[in-house]
Amino acid sequence: MNDIEVREFREGDESAFRRLNEEWIVRYFKLEAKDEYAFANPRETILDHGGRIFFAVRARECVGCCALLAMGPDEYEVAKMAVTASAQGSGLGKLLLQSTIKAARIAGAKRLYLETNHALTPAIRLYESLGFRHLPIERVVPSAYERADVFMELVLAMPAR
């Protein structure tokens, strides 16, 4: 992993963000309207609302990405996480997610939330290995995505009593 740099979104990264995410979504599911809008407008949908997008870069090529979508003052949704097929299984996803979690901690996040699908077993195992826990059904808010059927959170700081 010494040849991987994790960095934030830069102007011109829009096409890499779209390419990385479309690659996995169309392999397992179908693109939804919300996907299309986010890929066409990452600045408007994510960055301008206090979110961030991170890229894993190898030899000047974006090979992975992960976004933090601001949900509230100290909460983010981990979303649009993708690793190109040729880099899967290399530990790149773990490095990228660890970097994203670290950035959220530094930003003062107390909680991270994510939605995924039960068919994405390697991703779910990765999330669990880094401390994400499945939400009980009574705490699940319906998703805007048809494919979302697994809901998880990582509590970074306990609220003051």
Secondary structure, DSSP 4 states (H G I P E B T S, - for coil): -TTEEEEE--TT-HHHHHHHHHHHHHHHS---HHHHHHHH-HHHHTGGGT-EEEEEEETTEEEEEEEEEEEETTEEEEEEEEE-GGGTTTTHHHHHHHHHHHHHHHTT-SEEEEEE-TT-HHHHHHHHHTT-EEPPGGGPPPPS-TT--EEEEEE-SPPP-
